[in-house]
Each structure stands twice: as C-alpha cells, then as structure tokens.
C-alpha cells in the first residue's frame, strides 16, 4: 500500500530485501541455543550496513525505513549517504508486524491493555 502511494505521487521507489548481505549468526558468535529457532543449525541475520550500501549505489535521495528490525536502523542510518526517516520498525513482540498494534488498537490490543 505504501509503495503505491509513493509511486502514485511520482516517486521512484528502490527497495532492498531484508536478508540481502545476510550474515550467518554463528559467524557473529551467536550460539545455536540463542537462535530464534534453536533446532535450526543455520540462521542468518540482516545486514543493515550492506542494505545502506546497496541503496546508496543508485544515488537515492531520501530513505523511508519501513520494517527494519529494532536496532538495525542505527547502523543503517550511520552508513547511508542520504537523509532518512523511520516510518515503522519491526519487533518480535508483534511478530514482525509493526503496524499491528495500530491496526488493532480499537479491538484486540485495547482488550490486552486493560
């Protein structure tokens, strides 16, 4: 939806996949028992620095960060060449669905808060 809003307003949109430049968690010293799914031998994590470098290549003027993991925005912002803003960050609490709380604020989440 956000993509079509931008494109309908004349913006050229360039995006990058979450797992591009992925790094094996074992290479970073993360033990298998610390994986999100410990039964998986191999898990990767995102590489926000590589994401910034890939997007800098087409000389992007402005970044709108949508659904980067909490904490991954900092290295992305540090290594990007363009101005940036964060629209929404994803987190494990909401199953990587950052806008769920907003969308459900008048129904399910209201009951949870009470």
C-alpha positions in Angstrom: 0.0 0.0 0.0 2.8 2.4 1.0 4.6 1.7 -2.3 1.6 2.5 -4.4 1.0 5.8 -2.5 4.6 6.9 -3.2 4.5 5.8 -6.9 1.2 7.5 -7.5 2.8 10.7 -6.2 5.6 10.4 -8.7 8.3 9.0 -6.6 10.7 6.4 -8.0 10.9 3.6 -5.3 14.0 1.5 -4.8 13.9 -1.2 -2.2 16.2 -3.8 -0.7 15.4 -7.2 0.8 15.8 -7.7 4.5 18.2 -10.6 4.2 20.5 -9.2 1.4 24.1 -9.3 2.6 22.9 -11.8 5.3 25.4 -13.0 7.8 25.3 -16.4 9.5 24.7 -15.9 13.2 27.5 -18.4 14.0 30.0 -16.1 12.4 29.0 -13.4 14.9 29.4 -15.6 17.9 25.7 -16.3 18.4 25.3 -19.9 19.6 22.7 -22.3 18.3 20.8 -22.3 21.6 20.4 -18.5 21.1 18.8 -18.8 17.7 15.1 -17.8 17.3 14.6 -21.5 16.4 17.3 -23.4 18.2 16.5 -26.6 16.3 17.8 -24.8 13.1 21.5 -25.3 12.6 21.8 -22.4 10.3 20.2 -19.0 10.8 21.1 -15.7 9.3 20.5 -12.1 10.4 20.1 -9.0 8.4 23.0 -6.8 7.4 21.7 -3.2 7.6 25.1 -1.8 6.6 25.0 -3.8 3.3 21.4 -2.6 2.8 22.5 1.0 3.1 25.4 0.5 0.7 23.2 -1.2 -1.9 20.7 1.6 -1.8 23.4 4.3 -1.9 24.6 2.8 -5.3 21.7 4.2 -7.3 22.2 7.6 -5.5 19.0 7.5 -3.6 18.0 11.0 -2.3 15.8 10.0 0.7 15.2 6.8 2.6 12.0 5.9 4.4 12.8 2.9 6.6 9.9 0.6 6.9 10.1 -2.7 8.8 13.8 -2.8 9.6 14.3 -4.7 12.9 14.5 -2.6 16.0 18.2 -1.7 16.4 19.0 -2.2 12.8 18.1 1.3 12.0 21.1 2.7 13.8 23.8 1.1 11.6 21.7 1.8 8.5 21.4 5.5 9.4 25.1 5.6 10.2 26.2 4.2 6.9 23.7 5.7 4.5 24.6 8.7 2.3 21.0 10.1 2.1 18.6 11.7 4.6 16.4 9.1 6.3 13.3 8.8 8.4 11.8 5.7 10.1 8.1 5.0 9.3 7.8 1.8 11.4 10.2 -0.7 12.9 9.5 -4.4 13.3 9.9 -6.3 16.5 9.4 -9.8 17.8 6.7 -8.7 20.2 4.3 -8.1 17.3 5.7 -11.0 15.2 7.5 -8.5 12.9 4.2 -6.8 12.1 5.0 -3.3 13.3 1.7 -1.7 12.4 -0.5 -4.5 14.0 -0.8 -2.5 17.3 -2.1 0.5 15.3 -4.4 -1.5 13.2 -5.8 -3.4 16.2 -5.8 -0.5 18.7 -9.6 -0.3 18.8 -10.2 -4.0 19.0 -7.8 -6.8 20.2 -5.0 -4.5 21.5 -7.4 -2.4 23.5 -8.5 -5.6 25.4 -4.9 -6.6 26.0 -4.1 -3.1 27.5 -6.9 -3.4 30.0 
